[in-house]
Amino acid sequence: MFKLETMIYASEDGTSSVFTLNPDLQKQLADLAMRHPEVCCRKKSGDTGGQQYQLNSAMKICI
């Protein structure tokens, strides 16, 4: 068994950065970025299969 880690960082400018190894969350974020590029954009992929997205201040993150 392994962990599907997700890290969320809030910036002072109101944006949030999300890094996740969770494939289900990666799919959801990719879909959000495709449908609403003004709210969410993909920043980079990690060497471990993780992906990073940036969300603007209009987006609320609920866990």
HELIX and SHEET records of a PDB file:
HELIX    1   1 PRO A   23  ARG A   35  1                                  13    
SHEET    1   A 4 THR A   6  ALA A  10  0                                        
SHEET    2   A 4 SER A  16  THR A  20 -1                                        
SHEET    3   A 4 GLN A  51  LEU A  55 -1                                        
SHEET    4   A 4 CYS A  40  SER A  45 -1                                        
END                                                                             
